[in-house]
Amino acid sequence: MSNPHPNPLPKGEGAKTIVITGATGALGARTAHAFAERGHSLALLGHEQNKLDSLVRDLNLPDNRLFTSAIDLRNRQAVHDSAEAVANKFGGVHALIHLVGGWTGGKTLAEVSEDELTSMLGQHVWTTFHLFQAFGPKLAASQWGRVIVVSASTVPNPPGKAGAYTAAKAAQENLVLTLAAELKESGVTANIIQVKSFDVKNEGKGTAPDEIVAAMLYLFSEEAGKVNGARIPVY
C-alpha cells in the first residue's frame, strides 16, 4: 500500500518525534494526521487498543515512524515505561501534545462529590504530572521541544457549577507554566491553548479541531520559539 503522507518537510524543519495523548479522539486524530503529513514520527497514546489500531490503519505510516500504547496515564509507572520505549525507538522526543481529559459539571460546590473531584484531578492533574515527569527530561535532552496542552477559557474566571473541572484545569495550567519556566533554557517551550467548546461537526458554535491544530502547528514552528508560558485564546 502506498504511503499517503509523502509530503516533504517544511523548509528548515527536520523530522521530529511527536507524542500525542488522547490520540484517538476527534482532536487527537486530526493532530496525528497533521503531523504525519509533515513527515514526523508519532507516538500515539490512547486508552483503547482497538481505537488505536483503527487510527494506525488510517494513518498508514511505516513502522519506523510509529509507536502506539494503550495506557492509563494516571499510572505513573506505565507512563514512565512508555516514555522509555518512545525514546529508545526514536532516539529522542521533541513534542508532547496532551489532549486527555473529560468534563463534569452542573453541580454547585456543595453538591459535588469527592469522587467527582478525584476523577477530575486524575484526568487533568495526575496525567499531566506523570507525563511531565516522564517526558520532560527527554525533551530537555533533545535541546528542542514543544509542550502543548488544551485547556478551557473558563479557568481564569470560573462560572458556577463547574468547580471540580475548573479547579483541576487550573492546576493543570500551573503545571504547564511551571514546566515552561523550568525548561526554557533547554530550548523547550510549554504553552496552553484555551477554547470555550469543541466544534467537532464544524457547526460554527465553538472552536473546530482544524483551528486548534493550526495553533499547534504555529507553536511547533521555529517562528514560535520565543512563545513560552502563554495562554493562547482560540475562540
N, C-alpha and C positions, 0 to 999 in steps of 0.2 A: 504494500500500500504506500502511496506517495505521501511525503510529509506536507501537511497543509500550511506549515509555518516556515517557508523558505526565505522570508524577507531578510535582507541584510540589516545588521545593527545600525542604529543612527550614528552619524559621524562622531567620532570621539568616544563612543560608548562601547566598552568591551563587554563580553558575555559575563554575566554575574549570576549568583545563586540567590534566589528569592524564596523565602519561607512564607507561606500563606496559611493562616489558620482559618477555620470556618470555610475551607476551600470549596465545599460542595453547596453552599448557599448561593442564592442568586448573585450577590455581590462578589463572593469568593470565586465563583466560576468565571464571571466576567473578568475579574482581575487576573486569574490564571491565564485566560486566553490572551489578554492584552500583553502580558509579559512574555508569554510563549511566542507571540507574533514578532517580538523584538529580539528573539534569539537567546533568551536567558534560560537557565536551568531552574527547575521548580521543585521545591519540597512542599508537598501538599499534606496538611494535617487536618483530619476531619474525625467525626465521631462514628460514622457508619461506613464499613468497608465496601458495601455494595454501592453506595453513592460515590465513593472514591473511585471504584472500578469504572463506573459509568463516565465520570469526568475524564479519567485516563483515556478511555476509548474516544471520547470527543476530541481531546487534545491531540491524540495520535503522535506523540513525541517519541523519539528513540529512547531506549532505556538509560542511556548515559546522560540524559538531560532531565531525568525524572526520579523523584523519591516520593513515596506515599506512606502514611502511617495513620491507622485508626487508633485514636488516642483520647484519653480523658486528660485534658490539660490541668485539671485540679490535682492530678497525681504528679508530685514533684519528681519522683524517680523516673517515671515514664517520659516526662518532658526532657530531663537530662539525657536519658538514653537516646531519644530521638535527635537531640542536638549533636550528640557524638556521632551518630550514624550519618547525619547530613554532612557534617564536617569531614568525616572520613571518606564519604563517597565523592564529594565535590572539591575537597581541599580547602574549603572556607565557606563563609556565609557573608552575604553583602546586604541583605534586606530582610526585615521581619515586618510583615503586614498582618496585624492581629484583628480578625473580624468576628471573633466568637463572642456571644453574649445575648441573652434574651431580655425580656421586659416583663415586669409585673407592676401593677398599679390599680387604681380605682378604689383604694382604701386610705383612710386617714392614718396618721401615725398610731393613734390609739387602737386602730383595727388591725394593723399589720402584725402578722405572727412572727415569732423568732425564726421559724423555718423559712419564711419568705425572705427575710433579710439575709439569712445564712445562704440561701440559694443565690441571691443577687451578688453577695460578696464572693461566693465561689466562682460564679460565671465571669465576673468582671475584674475582681481584685486578685484572687488567688491564681487564676490562669495567667494574668499579666505578670504577676510577681514571679511565678515559676519560669515563664518564657524569658523574662529579662535576666534572671539569674543564670539560665542555661545558655542563652544565645548572646547576651551582652558581651561577655569576654571574647566570643568568637568574632563578633562584629568588630570589636576594638582591634583584635589581632589582624583583621583584614586591612586596617587603616583606611577604610572607606565603607560607609554603611548608612542605611536609612531604616528608621523605625517609624511606622505609620499605624496609628490607632484611630478607629472611627468612633466618635462619641456623640453626645446629644447636646443640642443647642440649649436645653433647659438646665444644664449643670450650673451655669453662673447665677441663674435666677430661678430656683426650683418652684414649680407650681405645686398646688396642693394635690394630695392623693397619689403621689409618686415618690414618696420619701425613700423607700428601700432602694429603688432603682437609681435615683439621682445621687444618693449617698455613695453607692457603690461606684457609679461612674465618676464622681468627684475624686474618690480615692484612686481610681484607675488613672485619671488625668494627672494627678500629682505624681504617680509613679513614672509616667511618661516625662514630665517636666524634670523630675529628679534624674532620670537616665540622660536626658538632654544635657544637663549640667555636668554629669559625671563623665560622659564620653565625648564632649565637644572638642577636646584636644586630640582625639584619636581619629578625626575625620568622619565621625558618625553624627548624624542628626536624628532627632526624635521629635515628631510633630503629631498634632491631633487635628483630624478633620471633623468638624461638628455639623450635624444635619438635624433637621426637625423631624423628618419622616422619610422612609424609603418609598419611592415611587417605582416599584418593580414593574408595573404594567405601563409605564410611561403615560399616565393619565393627567399629568400636569398638576398633581396635588402634593408633590413633595420633591425630593431630590432623586433623580434617576441614577441607577448604577453607573451608567456611562459617564455621568457628570462627576461622580465620586472618583471613578477610575482616572479621569482626566486630571483631577487634582493630585492623585497618587503619582501619575507619570511625571507631573511637574516636580513634585517633591523628590522624586527619584533622580531627576536630571542633575547634571553638573551645574546648571544655572541656579539651582536651588540650594547650593552648598552652604550658603550662609543663613538659610531659613532654619532656625533651630529653636525648639521650645515654644512653638507657636500654636495657637488655637485658630484654625482657619475655618471661617464660616462658609459652608457650601449649601445655601438655602435661600 
